């Protein structure tokens, strides 16, 4: 299974009345850094890691964004920033990546599969932006992308986002453990 068809266009943006999705760029470093730092504890739970560390710097964030932008250009993974409609504030991030072998087993017959993860800043959880983003993202992936299989994966301890996926009608189809010990749940 390959990740994304070589000749298929990569959508550049999606806008709703509540958000704007566009590729994450190095020039977004300051706006992205502010969102990351404002939600550091939530992101550590979401990623089941120590990222971002308490001493995470803007320079480190810039290096992360350089890597994401390069992978986007190379079409080996796609990272989108979630912005307010005027593109003045970063509200979160979307990661569209190749399926892991465990996830690919959920998609027999698929030629181009993706694993999707996303987060919105903690301050946006109370206003249902995460639910709106999930609905927007599912429709966008279905209608404008060339993937024939999409799996949403969350870490097992991320119960809030797991409940959101289930409420949206996605079914938890697989539990597996990564080599680093983090337990994952895949929804399709």
C-alpha positions as CSV (number, residue, x, y, z in Angstrom):
1,X,0.0,0.0,0.0
2,X,1.4,3.4,-0.9
3,X,0.6,6.5,1.0
4,X,-0.8,9.0,-1.5
5,X,-1.2,8.7,-5.3
6,X,1.6,10.5,-7.1
7,X,-0.6,12.2,-9.5
8,X,-3.4,13.2,-7.2
9,X,-3.6,16.8,-6.1
10,X,-3.1,17.6,-2.4
11,X,-5.9,19.9,-1.2
12,X,-4.5,23.2,0.0
13,X,-7.3,24.5,2.2
14,X,-10.6,24.0,3.7
15,X,-12.7,26.8,5.3
16,X,-15.8,26.9,7.4
17,X,-17.5,29.6,9.4
18,X,-15.4,28.5,12.4
19,X,-12.0,27.5,11.0
20,X,-9.5,27.6,8.2
21,X,-7.3,24.6,7.4
22,X,-4.1,25.1,5.4
23,X,-0.6,23.6,5.2
24,X,1.5,24.2,8.3
25,X,4.6,26.3,7.4
26,X,7.7,27.5,9.1
27,X,6.4,31.0,9.0
28,X,3.6,29.8,11.4
29,X,6.2,29.1,14.1
30,X,5.2,31.9,16.5
31,X,1.5,31.4,16.2
32,X,1.9,27.6,16.4
33,X,4.2,27.9,19.4
34,X,1.7,30.0,21.3
35,X,-1.0,27.3,20.7
36,X,1.3,24.5,21.8
37,X,2.5,26.2,24.9
38,X,-1.1,27.3,25.9
39,X,-2.1,23.6,25.8
40,X,1.1,21.9,26.9
41,X,-0.5,19.6,29.6
42,X,-3.3,18.6,27.2
43,X,-0.8,17.8,24.4
44,X,1.3,15.7,26.7
45,X,-1.8,13.6,27.5
46,X,-2.8,13.6,23.8
47,X,0.6,12.4,22.6
48,X,1.4,10.2,25.7
49,X,4.8,11.8,25.7
50,X,6.8,14.6,27.3
51,X,6.2,16.9,24.3
52,X,6.2,19.8,24.7
53,X,8.7,19.8,27.5
54,X,8.5,22.6,30.1
55,X,11.5,24.2,28.5
56,X,10.3,23.8,24.9
57,X,11.6,26.8,22.8
58,X,10.4,28.7,19.8
59,X,13.6,27.5,18.0
60,X,12.7,23.9,18.7
61,X,9.2,24.5,17.4
62,X,10.6,26.1,14.3
63,X,12.7,22.9,13.7
64,X,9.5,20.8,14.1
65,X,7.7,22.9,11.6
66,X,10.6,22.7,9.1
67,X,10.3,18.9,9.3
68,X,6.5,19.0,8.8
69,X,6.8,21.4,5.9
70,X,9.5,19.3,4.2
71,X,7.4,16.1,4.6
72,X,4.4,17.9,3.2
73,X,6.4,19.0,0.1
74,X,7.7,15.5,-0.3
75,X,4.2,14.1,0.1
76,X,5.3,11.6,2.7
77,X,3.0,13.1,5.4
78,X,0.7,16.1,5.5
79,X,0.4,18.6,8.4
80,X,-2.2,21.3,8.4
81,X,-2.7,24.1,10.8
82,X,-6.1,24.8,12.2
83,X,-6.7,28.6,12.2
84,X,-9.5,30.9,13.1
85,X,-11.4,32.1,10.0
86,X,-9.3,35.3,9.7
87,X,-6.0,33.3,10.0
88,X,-4.8,35.3,13.0
89,X,-4.8,32.6,15.6
90,X,-3.6,29.0,15.6
91,X,-6.3,26.7,17.1
92,X,-4.7,23.3,16.6
93,X,-3.1,21.0,14.1
94,X,-4.0,18.0,11.9
95,X,-1.6,15.2,11.0
96,X,-2.2,12.9,8.0
97,X,0.4,10.2,7.9
98,X,1.0,6.7,6.4
99,X,-0.8,3.8,8.1
100,X,1.2,1.7,10.5
101,X,1.2,-2.0,9.6
102,X,-1.3,-2.7,12.4
103,X,-3.7,0.0,11.0
104,X,-3.2,-1.2,7.4
105,X,-4.5,-4.6,8.4
106,X,-7.9,-2.8,9.0
107,X,-8.0,-1.7,5.4
108,X,-7.8,-4.9,3.2
109,X,-7.9,-4.0,-0.5
110,X,-7.0,-0.3,0.1
111,X,-4.3,1.1,-2.1
112,X,-3.8,4.5,-0.4
113,X,-4.5,4.7,3.3
114,X,-3.9,7.4,5.9
115,X,-3.7,7.6,9.6
116,X,-5.2,10.9,11.0
117,X,-4.6,12.6,14.3
118,X,-5.6,16.1,15.4
119,X,-5.8,18.4,18.3
120,X,-7.3,21.7,19.2
121,X,-6.1,24.0,22.0
122,X,-7.5,23.2,25.4
123,X,-9.3,26.6,25.6
124,X,-11.5,25.5,22.6
125,X,-12.8,22.2,24.1
126,X,-15.7,23.9,25.8
127,X,-17.1,25.4,22.6
128,X,-17.2,22.2,20.6
129,X,-14.5,23.2,18.1
130,X,-13.0,19.8,18.2
131,X,-16.4,18.2,17.2
132,X,-16.7,20.7,14.4
133,X,-13.1,20.0,13.2
134,X,-13.8,16.3,13.2
135,X,-16.9,16.6,11.1
136,X,-15.1,19.0,8.7
137,X,-12.1,16.8,8.5
138,X,-14.1,13.6,7.7
139,X,-16.1,15.3,5.0
140,X,-12.9,16.9,3.5
141,X,-11.0,13.6,3.5
142,X,-14.0,11.8,1.8
143,X,-14.7,14.4,-0.9
144,X,-11.4,16.1,-1.7
145,X,-8.6,13.7,-1.0
146,X,-7.5,10.5,-2.9
147,X,-7.3,8.2,0.1
148,X,-9.3,5.0,-0.1
149,X,-8.9,4.2,3.6
150,X,-8.7,6.5,6.6
151,X,-8.1,5.5,10.2
152,X,-8.2,7.9,13.1
153,X,-5.8,6.8,15.8
154,X,-5.6,8.0,19.4
155,X,-3.6,6.9,22.4
156,X,-5.6,4.7,24.7
157,X,-5.5,7.2,27.6
158,X,-7.0,10.0,25.4
159,X,-10.5,9.1,26.5
160,X,-12.0,12.5,25.5
161,X,-11.0,12.3,21.9
162,X,-11.9,8.6,21.8
163,X,-15.4,9.4,23.0
164,X,-15.7,12.1,20.3
165,X,-14.7,9.6,17.6
166,X,-17.3,7.1,18.9
167,X,-20.0,9.7,19.1
168,X,-19.3,10.6,15.4
169,X,-20.0,7.0,14.5
170,X,-16.5,5.7,14.1
171,X,-15.9,2.3,15.6
172,X,-12.9,1.3,17.7
173,X,-11.5,-1.5,15.5
174,X,-8.1,-2.2,17.0
175,X,-6.0,-1.8,20.1
176,X,-2.2,-2.2,19.7
177,X,1.0,-1.2,21.4
178,X,3.8,0.8,19.8
179,X,7.4,-0.4,20.3
180,X,7.9,2.5,22.7
181,X,5.1,1.1,24.9
182,X,2.3,3.6,24.1
183,X,-1.1,1.9,23.7
184,X,-3.1,3.0,20.7
185,X,-6.7,2.6,19.6
186,X,-7.6,2.8,15.9
187,X,-11.1,4.0,14.8
188,X,-12.6,3.5,11.3
